[in-house]
Amino acid sequence: MSIVIPGIEVELVAGTELPPLDKGLISYKHLARWCAAQQNWDKVHYNQDYVRNFSGDRDLHINGAIKAQSLVQFLSSSFANLGWVWRMDTNFLSIDFAEEHLAIHGEIEDVIEVAPYVAVRVGYRIHNSDQAADNTKGTGIVLLDPDGRLLTEIDESGLPNDMGVDTSIRDVGDRVPDNFHELIGKPLDVIESVIPVDLSRLRLMADAVMNVSPWHYHPEKAAESPFGGVVAMPLYPLHGLESWPDTKPFDPDPEALGREGVTDVGRPNPTRFGMSPVGILNGGNFVQIHSLVRPGETIAAESVLAGAVFRTDHPAGPGVFIDTLNRFRTTSGRALITERQVMGYRVVEE
C-alpha cells in the first residue's frame, strides 16, 4: 500500500523510480571551483602532473564530497524539497575522472511510518556515462511530514537506534600497521573553527554544487522561507571548519598530497600513520544529519579512529581502509552531523 502526502507527486511505495538528476559534464573548471569552496587542496583534484606521475591515474579525480552534496540535492528534490535528508550511506566504488558526465538515479526501497514521520528509504547510484559504470552507490533515508509540511527541524528521539549511524569502535584487522592499533578508539582531531559560518562561503558552496536553493545563501529570499533565514546546505559542516592563516602549511615535497593544508576532521593524511601519501582514496561515508547550521554560528568537531582493516578486494587495489567516527556540533552544543567516514590508503608499487 502506498502513502499519499500532499505536495509530493511521486508514488510513495517500494519500487517507484525517482526522476534522475543529471549533473552533466564535471569539467576541470568545476573541480577548481569545488576545491576552493570546500577548501580541499588534495592534489588528485587539481594537479594533473601529480596524479599521473605519483598516483598512477590517468586524470584528475572528481571529489567524493561534491558527489555527496549532489546526492543530498537529488534526495531532496525527489520529494518536492519538503523532506529532511536524514541518513546517507554512500560507497565510492571506483574513481570518476574530470571531463566525465554524471547523473544520479534512484528508486524507493521502502516506506515506513515512524511517528511523527514517514521515512522513505531510497537506493541511489551515480552513473558515469563515459565509463558506462555506476562508480557510486548507496542508500538514503528522507523523513517526510505526513501532512506535507516542510521539515525545518526534526526530533530524533522516537526514531529507532538501528536506523542511525553505527558509532561502534571496531577491532583492527590483520596486516594493519602497529600505528593504527595504538590509536584505535582515540581522538585523532578536535577542532573548533576560528571563523563563524559566513554568507560568502555559503555562496561559493552553492555555486560549486550548482542549482542550489537560495535559502542556502541569499538572506532576502531565505527570509521568506519556512526557515526564516539562511541555513547552510545539510553537509556544509563537513567542510565548514576554519583555521587561522599559516597554521596548515603545505608540504613542499613533490609527492606531498596537499591534504596537510586542509582544515577538516576524519580524513587524515596517511603520513600520520607512517604511510605513503600516494594512493589515498575516499571509500565512502555514512552520515546522519541532526540539524542545519546558520550564518554566525561556529562549528566544532571531533574525530576518533573507529576501525582499520587491510583489504585486497577494492577496485583501486589493496590497501589499509580506516573508519573514523566524526561528530560535528555548534560551539553552543547543538548536534549537526554524525559521520562514519571510510578512507583508503592504497599500497602503491614503487
HELIX and SHEET records of a PDB file:
HELIX    1   1 TYR A   28  GLN A   38  1                                  11    
HELIX    2   2 LYS A   43  HIS A   45  5                                   3    
HELIX    3   3 GLN A   48  TYR A   50  1                                   3    
HELIX    4   4 VAL A   51  SER A   55  3                                   5    
HELIX    5   5 GLY A   64  SER A   77  1                                  14    
HELIX    6   6 ASN A  161  MET A  163  5                                   3    
HELIX    7   7 ASP A  178  LEU A  183  1                                   6    
HELIX    8   8 LEU A  199  VAL A  209  1                                  11    
HELIX    9   9 PRO A  214  HIS A  216  5                                   3    
HELIX   10  10 PRO A  219  ALA A  223  1                                   5    
HELIX   11  11 TYR A  236  HIS A  239  5                                   4    
HELIX   12  12 ARG A  259  GLY A  261  5                                   3    
HELIX   13  13 PRO A  270  PHE A  273  5                                   4    
SHEET    1   A10 LEU A  21  ILE A  26  0                                        
SHEET    2   A10 GLU A 100  VAL A 114 -1                                        
SHEET    3   A10 TYR A 117  ASN A 128 -1                                        
SHEET    4   A10 ALA A 133  LEU A 144 -1                                        
SHEET    5   A10 TRP A  84  PHE A  92 -1                                        
SHEET    6   A10 ILE A 280  ILE A 289 -1                                        
SHEET    7   A10 ALA A 335  ARG A 346 -1                                        
SHEET    8   A10 GLY A 319  THR A 330 -1                                        
SHEET    9   A10 ILE A 299  ARG A 311 -1                                        
SHEET   10   A10 PRO A 187  GLU A 192 -1                                        
END                                                                             
